[in-house]
């Protein structure tokens, strides 16, 4: 046992350890695999070389010595090729032809040394014992002249150039500074190992091969890199924990719940806030079934569809739904999420949930107040038209009376003209229906109710509005005109409230023409025109009245603003509110003395061809 | 030829009310002409049209009051009864001031309607009789010669024969002859009656 037989195996062990670490790293997800595998090969090769160096020092037989030298060709070739591969795959910056040249040259040199007899690259002619520090003796050969050694030297020079070139380009392309250290240590390894071997082989210095020792630089560089990596990971882990704490705090403060859904495995991770919102204890594992069971049955279809659409399109998922808590209470949840695919191909969805129950309730209260206001406004509108509506009712009622009187006369006269009597009865029935229709329209306008969206034919809606104001227009001597598109567009709207808007606009238009002189026309146009290539419909009420000044136009939708001697100035504001509840906007165009136009635009649901 | 039958001219823009009212009036034995608009009636009227008008006050275009105004502009003496679904005081006042015979709610019982129509037709008949009488008087005046008319003009002013003779530059005896011819042709013995006739016929105004 001497220091030599201790140090060389230690070198081999160090190389093996480094190889093991990089082998493990190569299996890590998210890491470039090939550089690590090349490095493992290189480290293993250096380890083997280290063992062979020790063996050479102990051998006393020339034949065995040359045999070991011949076998050493294999790890040397593997080492050079692996270093080339490592640099090429790690930096991806050098010239390919240089790398190929290195591989070809080293294969030729070491192949020749391994397969062919006689002096090729390394060959000993005789052996003698040499004594060194500590009184340790080792075998030192006299080397023969080897004709192919220059090929190996050329290979190493090419490798050095390749490493230098790759490192330079890699740094130019923005690679890390550590690459310089790496490249430098690899170059040092090559120069020192090959240079030392040359001096030994030419008998200039009397020393054993020290290839594995030249590798120390590389080992140190790699070690420091690894140590830095570990430190970084530790720092990141601390920072991550800090971030998690902050996110958790924010999540609790804002009552914003986080969730992640692995759709492939059907597992849902949810933070405490989310679990609290859904009333699920932290011990229960959540999957889509648990989620579906907590949903309100009426909302299940809508939520499933929203998720499916999001998964299909890759767009953000947003949905508001109700959940039934274990206590039986209902909670409104607003959820948002985004689909993604992880590296291992799992389909994920990350998102947030929020309790919007109180918001929903206040919205509903507001809607209720708005509904009441709209209703009182409708009652007031009908009040304004009371006289003309009474007139409209009196027409059919008067006709019914006359017909009944006639029938009485005919019967008392004994005039049993059944044809005439039948006509009279038919007319009575028709007039009764006419009067009934007037009453129905009035009742519809006077009833209370929530906003009820339904599919409405624009033709029917405008027809009803016209029927409601026809008598009023007649009383005031105003010509009513209607303009309808050739198709029958359908809109999504609340019938009564939209009628109220139209009625309000029509009565306003009529009021605007009060001051018209005798000879100027009094015309109100209620029209609907398709816009945006038939996607939307513009409903407008236009008059030939006094119009508005710029100031009046600017304030026309303000509550309590009015130019009339009667009236509260609420009608237009309420109408604007109703139109806004239909996701549209009530607008006005007017110039003083030129009449006004009020209009709003609704999206068409579909279009049916006019029969 | 003079039209002798009295017609009730009914105007209402509401087809069903028009039909029902005309049905009732026919059943009551009136001759009815029904029109959906005032303009239709005006187009159909002749100077000698006889009867009355029953019109809806509230109509698009020309309304009842417009119609009444147009009738009096054309000097057509047709009494007007107005029907209305809703009575407004200013409209009623105006209508009555312009000579409407009556003003009825549409849903008034038939008795009121009949009474109003009857009254209007009586007005018409009276107007008509008056007109006939005046026309007869005018025909009698027309039979007078130019000189006789000149004499008559002086007579009704209460002048004596002597004054008339001086004014016209004729003999007093000739004046007497003319006066005899006038009283014979006009079948009026006294000067007082003669004066009344002249006023009724609207001569010398």
Interface residues (C-beta under 8 A of the other chain):
Chain A: X387 X388 X390 X391 X392 X394 X395 X396 X397 X398 X399 X400 X401 X402 X403 X405 X406 X409 X410 X413 X415 X420 X424 X427 X430 X431 X434 X474 X475 X477 X479
Chain B: X14 X16 X17 X19 X20 X21 X23 X24 X27 X28 X58 X59 X60 X63 X83 X85 X86 X105 X106 X107 X109 X110
